[in-house]
Amino acid sequence: MALTTKDTADFLAHLSSFRQILGEQYVFTDEESLNNYAHDETENLHFLPDIVIKPRTAEELSSVMKICNEHRIPVTPRGAGPGLSGGALPHLGGVLVSFERMNSIIEIDERNLQVTTEPGVITEVLQNAVKEKGLFYPPDPSSRGSCFIGGNIAENSGGPKAVKYGVVKDYVLNLQVVLPSGDIIWTGANVLKNSTGYNLTQLVVGSEGTLGLVTKIVLKLLPHPKFDLLMLVPFNDLEKAGAAVSAIFRAGFTPSALELVEIDALKIVSEFVDSSVVPVDDGVAAHLIIEVDGNHLDTLMAEMEAISTVLLDFDCGEIFFADDAQQKAELWKLRRRVAEAVKLVGYTIEEDTVVPRANLPALIHGVKALGKEYDFKVVCYGHAGDGNLHIRIKKEGSIYSLNNPEVIPALKALFRLVSSLGGTISGEHGIGLIQKEYMDIVFEEANLELMRGIKKAFDPNNILNKGKIFDSL
């Protein structure tokens, strides 16, 4: 077993200790449970842990971590499992920590516009809970109906509303963290400004579970906007759709969401969810989904009209305005389920590229050229408003990219293109297991050594999500 380098007696001793700490019903070694946590949504990868545990408190987790740290047992943290970079895969066996029992919203502080939550709360559940108080938590990844807040912290998630409101890091004020040593710390303070020492809070956000295990989270909230308007804009040229994105911002507008969906992806997802809300015409190459929100309806309507005028310079087709909440929900359902739909028809390899938004047309053009050069099919969609393009690849005979010599050259070429355009290799999905060998394309060795040094300071025995982001320290 990968759990220990010694013998079965050690394994059974650790298992007994975990059961004493957590209760026997929250420690799992049966085949069905191990298989349930052996995969996430990353390609078609599958790695069995040796033990799955489900702690309820930071103190329980602290006791477990002390044992794992002493005996050099690999520990993999896991949220709900919708990840796309392999960050929650227990590829070295060991102990997998599931946070699903740590699922309470502890306090909604209406006076200070803050919420304190545990990591196992589903993102949409938290959003709905604060909305009932007239408050707003903007980050909304496509998997918000299933993903955990803790996973969003680990990956610094974004989603459609990041273009106006920012990503998860912009809302995290303070974190309770269990370190690999078992020590429990708070990383900051529940305040809007903090210039007291190094910013450990923001260091943990986006660290992909490699530095510590987040057990409580304090988030900043906003007043919820009263109105939102949504329109769908077809284009007969994919690059022109990309060019229109930058023009909207240059004209002085900041939509609350601005998404691009290539027509092939739209056809697939429309069939997948059995929806005809968007007409699929052969002459259309892509659609932009554009949303504005605020508290004054007349202002928003004028803004939509002005944006429509900007788009006319890019040969857009007839603009469709969502008339009611049901149409808006149908459009967002299509957008949010694109990844799931295209994966099922063979686009199993997803890259999460991001470039300055004005460089989107060049990125789109380059991606299509690489598809021809390296013989793969590709569909593009994503958060065009902040330059974050998701690229789904379908290559015959290759359903995964990890250690795949048929795919690696194409991905290296893609990431070099992204870097040359001033971008980077992940906007919100993280590096995890499958992107780590490409880090040297966007970073100098000095950058990587600094990151390894930070990891070593937090986790000197290298037990926490070992092998993610870096192969070794």
C-alpha positions in Angstrom: 0.0 0.0 0.0 1.1 3.5 -0.7 0.0 4.7 2.8 3.2 3.5 4.5 6.6 2.3 3.5 6.6 -0.2 6.4 4.3 -3.2 6.9 0.6 -4.0 7.3 0.9 -3.6 11.1 1.7 0.1 10.6 -1.3 0.5 8.2 -3.6 -1.0 10.7 -2.2 1.1 13.6 -2.8 4.3 11.6 -6.3 3.1 10.7 -7.1 2.5 14.3 -5.9 5.9 15.3 -8.0 7.6 12.7 -11.1 5.7 13.8 -10.5 6.8 17.4 -10.2 10.4 16.4 -13.1 10.6 13.9 -15.3 7.7 14.8 -15.4 4.4 12.8 -18.2 5.5 10.6 -16.1 8.4 9.1 -13.1 6.4 8.1 -13.4 4.3 4.9 -11.3 1.6 3.3 -13.9 -0.3 1.4 -13.5 -0.6 -2.4 -16.6 1.3 -3.3 -15.7 4.3 -1.2 -12.1 4.4 -2.4 -13.3 4.3 -6.0 -15.8 7.2 -5.4 -12.8 9.4 -4.4 -10.4 8.1 -7.0 -11.4 10.6 -9.8 -12.6 14.1 -10.4 -13.6 15.7 -13.7 -10.0 15.7 -15.0 -9.8 13.9 -18.2 -10.2 10.1 -17.4 -7.7 9.8 -14.6 -8.3 7.4 -11.7 -6.1 6.9 -8.6 -7.1 5.0 -5.5 -6.5 6.4 -2.0 -5.7 3.9 0.8 -8.0 5.6 3.3 -10.8 8.2 3.0 -11.6 10.3 6.1 -14.4 12.8 6.7 -13.6 15.1 9.6 -16.1 17.4 11.2 -13.8 19.9 13.0 -10.5 21.5 12.6 -9.4 19.8 15.8 -10.1 16.3 14.4 -8.2 17.2 11.3 -5.3 18.5 13.3 -5.0 15.2 15.1 -5.0 13.3 11.9 -2.4 15.6 10.3 0.0 15.2 13.3 0.0 11.4 12.6 0.4 11.8 8.9 3.2 14.3 9.3 5.1 12.1 11.8 4.9 9.1 9.5 5.2 10.9 6.2 1.8 9.7 5.0 0.6 11.5 1.8 -2.6 13.6 2.3 -4.9 14.7 -0.5 -7.6 17.3 0.3 -10.8 17.1 -1.7 -13.9 19.2 -2.0 -16.9 18.1 -4.2 -14.6 16.9 -7.0 -15.5 19.0 -10.1 -11.8 19.9 -10.6 -10.2 19.9 -14.0 -6.4 19.9 -13.2 -6.2 16.8 -11.0 -5.6 18.7 -7.8 -7.8 16.4 -5.8 -6.5 13.1 -7.2 -4.7 10.9 -4.7 -2.1 9.8 -7.2 0.2 8.6 -4.4 -2.4 6.8 -2.4 -2.3 7.7 1.2 -5.1 9.5 3.1 -7.8 11.5 1.2 -9.5 14.1 3.3 -13.1 14.8 2.2 -14.6 18.1 3.6 -18.2 17.2 2.9 -19.1 17.1 6.6 -17.7 20.5 7.3 -20.7 22.1 5.6 -22.2 24.8 7.9 -22.7 28.5 7.2 -21.6 29.8 10.6 -22.7 33.4 10.5 -24.0 36.0 8.0 -22.9 39.3 9.4 -25.3 41.8 7.8 -23.8 44.9 9.6 -20.3 44.3 8.2 -21.3 42.6 4.9 -19.4 39.4 5.8 -20.1 35.6 5.9 -18.2 33.0 7.9 -18.5 29.5 6.4 -17.0 26.1 6.5 -15.3 24.7 3.4 -17.9 22.0 2.5 -20.7 24.5 1.8 -21.8 24.3 -1.8 -21.2 27.6 -3.6 -24.7 28.1 -4.8 -26.1 27.3 -1.4 -24.0 30.1 0.1 -25.0 32.5 -2.6 -28.7 31.8 -2.0 -28.4 32.1 1.7 -26.8 35.6 1.6 -29.2 36.6 -1.2 -32.1 36.1 1.2 -30.4 38.9 3.3 -30.1 41.2 0.2 -26.4 40.4 -0.1 -24.2 39.1 -2.9 -21.3 36.8 -3.2 -20.3 37.2 -6.9 -17.8 34.4 -7.8 -19.8 31.7 -9.6 -17.9 28.9 -11.3 -19.9 26.8 -13.8 -20.0 24.0 -11.2 -21.5 26.3 -8.5 -24.4 24.0 -8.0 -22.1 21.2 -6.8 -18.6 22.7 -6.0 -17.6 23.6 -2.5 -16.4 27.0 -1.2 -13.2 25.3 0.0 -12.4 24.0 -3.5 -13.0 27.5 -4.8 -10.5 28.8 -2.3 -8.0 26.2 -3.3 -8.2 27.1 -7.0 -9.0 30.8 -6.7 -12.1 30.2 -8.8 -13.7 32.8 -11.0 -16.7 32.3 -13.3 -18.7 34.6 -15.5 -19.0 37.5 -13.1 -15.3 37.8 -12.5 -15.1 40.3 -15.4 -16.9 42.9 -13.3 -16.6 41.7 -9.7 -13.3 39.8 -9.5 -12.4 36.3 -8.5 -12.4 34.4 -5.1 -9.2 36.1 -3.8 -11.0 39.5 -4.0 -13.5 38.3 -1.3 -11.5 36.3 1.1 -10.7 38.2 4.3 -9.5 35.5 6.7 -8.9 31.8 6.8 -8.6 29.2 9.5 -6.0 26.7 8.3 -4.7 23.4 9.6 -1.1 23.2 8.7 0.7 19.9 7.7 2.2 19.9 11.2 -1.3 19.9 12.7 -1.0 23.5 14.0 -4.2 25.5 13.6 -3.8 29.2 12.6 -5.9 32.1 11.3 -4.1 33.7 8.4 -5.3 37.3 8.8 -8.2 39.4 10.3 -11.8 40.1 9.5 -11.1 43.5 8.1 -11.1 45.2 4.7 -7.5 46.5 5.0 -4.6 44.7 6.5 -0.9 45.6 6.2 0.3 43.5 9.1 3.1 41.3 8.0 3.0 38.9 5.0 -0.4 38.3 3.5 -0.8 34.6 4.4 -4.4 34.7 3.5 -3.8 35.4 -0.2 -0.9 33.0 -0.2 -3.2 30.1 0.7 -5.9 31.2 -1.8 -5.1 29.4 -5.0 -2.4 27.2 -3.5 -4.4 24.1 -4.5 -4.3 22.5 -1.1 -0.5 22.2 -1.1 0.2 24.6 1.9 -2.6 23.9 4.4 -6.2 22.6 4.9 -8.8 25.4 5.1 -11.4 24.8 7.8 -13.1 28.2 8.1 -13.5 31.0 5.7 -14.5 34.7 6.2 -15.8 36.3 2.9 -16.6 39.8 2.0 -20.1 40.4 0.6 -21.7 43.1 -1.5 -25.3 44.5 -1.7 -27.2 42.4 -4.2 -27.9 44.3 -7.5 -31.7 44.7 -8.1 -31.7 44.1 -11.9 -29.9 42.3 -14.6 -30.3 42.2 -18.4 -29.0 39.5 -20.8 -28.5 39.4 -24.5 -27.2 36.8 -26.9 -25.2 38.0 -30.0 -24.3 35.8 -33.0 -21.2 36.3 -35.1 -20.3 34.7 -38.4 -16.6 35.0 -37.6 -15.1 33.6 -34.4 -12.2 36.1 -34.4 -14.5 39.0 -34.9 -16.5 37.8 -31.8 -13.2 37.9 -29.9 -12.3 41.3 -31.2 -15.7 42.7 -30.2 -15.0 41.8 -26.6 -12.2 44.4 -26.2 -14.2 47.0 -28.1 -17.0 46.9 -25.5 -14.6 47.8 -22.7 -12.8 50.4 -24.8 -16.2 52.0 -25.3 -16.5 52.4 -21.5 -18.7 49.5 -20.5 -18.1 46.8 -18.0 -20.6 44.0 -18.3 -21.3 41.8 -15.3 -20.7 38.8 -17.6 -19.3 38.4 -21.1 -19.0 34.9 -22.3 -18.0 33.4 -25.6 -19.3 30.0 -26.9 -18.2 28.6 -30.3 -21.0 27.2 -32.4 -19.8 23.6 -32.4 -19.9 23.7 -28.6 -23.3 25.3 -28.6 -24.7 22.6 -30.9 -23.4 19.9 -28.6 -24.7 21.4 -25.4 -28.1 22.3 -26.9 -28.6 18.7 -27.9 -27.3 17.5 -24.5 -29.8 19.5 -22.5 -32.5 19.3 -25.2 -32.8 23.1 -25.6 -33.8 25.2 -28.6 -33.6 28.5 -26.9 -30.7 29.5 -29.1 -31.2 29.2 -32.8 -28.3 27.3 -34.4 -27.7 28.6 -37.9 -25.0 27.2 -40.2 -23.7 30.7 -40.9 -23.0 31.5 -37.2 -19.5 30.8 -35.9 -19.9 31.9 -32.2 -22.1 33.7 -29.8 -21.4 36.2 -27.1 -23.5 36.2 -23.9 -23.5 39.6 -22.5 -25.1 40.6 -19.1 -25.3 43.9 -17.3 -26.5 44.4 -13.7 -27.2 47.3 -11.3 -29.9 49.1 -9.4 -31.4 51.4 -12.1 -33.2 49.6 -14.9 -33.3 52.6 -17.3 -29.6 52.9 -17.1 -29.0 49.3 -17.8 -31.3 49.4 -20.9 -29.4 52.4 -22.2 -26.2 50.5 -21.6 -27.4 47.5 -23.5 -28.5 49.6 -26.5 -25.0 51.3 -26.5 -23.2 48.0 -26.4 -25.4 46.8 -29.3 -24.3 49.7 -31.3 -20.6 48.9 -30.7 -21.2 45.3 -31.8 -22.5 46.4 -35.2 -19.0 47.2 -36.3 -18.1 43.5 -36.0 -20.7 42.0 -38.4 -22.8 40.6 -35.7 -26.2 39.0 -36.5 -29.6 39.8 -35.0 -29.3 40.3 -31.3 -31.6 38.3 -29.0 -32.6 39.9 -25.7 -33.8 37.5 -22.9 -37.3 38.6 -22.1 -37.7 37.0 -18.6 -36.0 35.1 -15.9 -36.8 31.7 -17.5 -35.0 32.7 -20.7 -32.1 34.0 -18.8 -31.9 30.8 -16.8 -32.1 28.7 -20.0 -29.2 30.6 -21.5 -27.1 30.3 -18.4 -27.9 26.6 -18.2 -26.5 26.1 -21.7 -23.3 28.0 -20.9 -22.7 26.3 -17.6 -23.1 22.8 -19.0 -20.9 23.2 -22.1 -17.8 21.5 -20.4 -19.9 18.5 -19.4 -21.5 18.1 -22.8 -18.4 18.4 -25.0 -16.4 16.0 -22.7 -19.1 13.3 -23.3 -18.6 13.5 -27.0 -14.9 13.1 -26.8 -13.4 16.6 -26.1 -11.8 15.2 -23.0 -8.7 17.4 -22.8 -9.4 20.9 -21.4 -6.9 23.8 -21.2 -7.6 26.9 -19.2 -5.7 29.6 -21.1 -5.9 33.3 -20.3 -4.5 36.3 -22.3 -5.0 40.1 -22.2 -8.5 40.4 -23.7 -7.3 42.4 -26.7 -5.3 39.4 -27.7 -8.3 37.0 -27.8 -8.5 37.1 -31.6 -4.8 36.1 -31.9 -5.3 33.3 -29.4 -8.3 32.0 -31.3 -6.6 32.1 -34.6 -3.5 30.4 -33.2 -5.5 27.6 -31.5 -7.3 26.8 -34.7 -3.9 26.7 -36.6 -2.4 24.4 -34.0 -5.4 22.1 -34.4 -4.6 21.6 -38.0 -0.8 21.3 -37.4 -1.2 18.7 -34.6 -4.3 17.0 -36.0 -6.8 17.6 -33.2 -10.3 19.0 -33.2 -11.0 21.9 -30.9 -13.9 23.9 -29.5 -13.5 27.2 -27.6 -15.7 28.8 -25.0 -15.2 30.7 -21.8 -15.0 34.0 -20.0 -14.1 36.2 -22.9 -14.6 39.4 -20.8 -11.4 38.7 -18.8 -9.5 36.9 -21.6 -10.0 33.4 -20.1 -10.6 31.0 -23.0 -11.3 27.3 -22.3 -9.9 25.1 -25.0 -11.4 21.6 -25.4 -9.3 19.2 -27.5 -10.4 15.9 -29.1 -7.6 13.8 -30.5 -8.3 10.3 -31.9 -6.7 7.7 -29.7 -5.9 10.1 -26.9 -8.5 10.7 -24.1 -6.0 12.2 -21.7 -2.9 14.4 -21.7 -1.0 13.3 -18.6 2.3 11.7 -19.7 0.9 11.3 -23.2 3.6 11.7 -25.9 0.9 12.1 -28.6 -0.5 15.3 -26.9 2.4 16.9 -25.0 4.0 18.5 -28.1 0.7 20.2 -29.0 0.2 21.5 -25.5 3.7 22.9 -25.3 3.1 24.7 -28.6 -0.3 26.0 -27.2 1.3 27.3 -24.0 4.2 28.9 -25.8 1.6 30.7 -28.0 -0.3 31.8 -24.8 2.9 33.1 -23.2 3.9 35.0 -26.4 0.6 36.8 -26.2 1.3 37.9 -22.6 -0.9 35.3 -21.1 -0.5 32.2 -18.8 -1.5 28.6 -18.7 -4.3 28.6 -16.2 -6.8 31.3 -15.3 -9.0 29.4 -12.8 -8.5 25.7 -13.0 -5.1 25.5 -11.4 -1.9 23.5 -12.2 -2.5 20.4 -10.1 -1.2 17.2 -11.6 -1.6 17.7 -15.4 -0.1 21.2 -16.0 3.0 21.1 -13.8 5.4 20.0 -16.5 4.6 23.2 -18.4 5.3 25.7 -15.6 8.8 26.5 -17.0 7.1 27.9 -20.1 5.7 30.8 -18.2 8.1 31.1 -15.2 11.9 31.5 -14.8 13.7 28.9 -12.6 14.0 31.7 -10.0 10.2 31.9 -9.7 9.9 28.2 -9.4 12.5 28.0 -6.7 10.7 30.7 -4.7 7.5 28.7 -4.9 9.2 25.5 -3.8 10.7 27.4 -0.9 7.3 28.6 0.2 5.9 25.0 0.0 8.8 23.7 2.1 8.3 26.4 4.7 4.6 25.3 5.1 5.2 21.6 4.6 8.8 20.5 5.2 8.0 16.8 5.0 6.1 17.3 1.7 3.0 15.3 2.6 0.2 17.7 1.6 -1.0 17.2 -2.0 2.5 16.0 -2.8 3.3 16.1 -6.5 0.9 18.8 -7.3 2.2 22.0 -9.0 5.8 20.6 -8.5 7.3 17.1 -8.8 9.6 17.6 -5.9 10.9 20.3 -3.5 
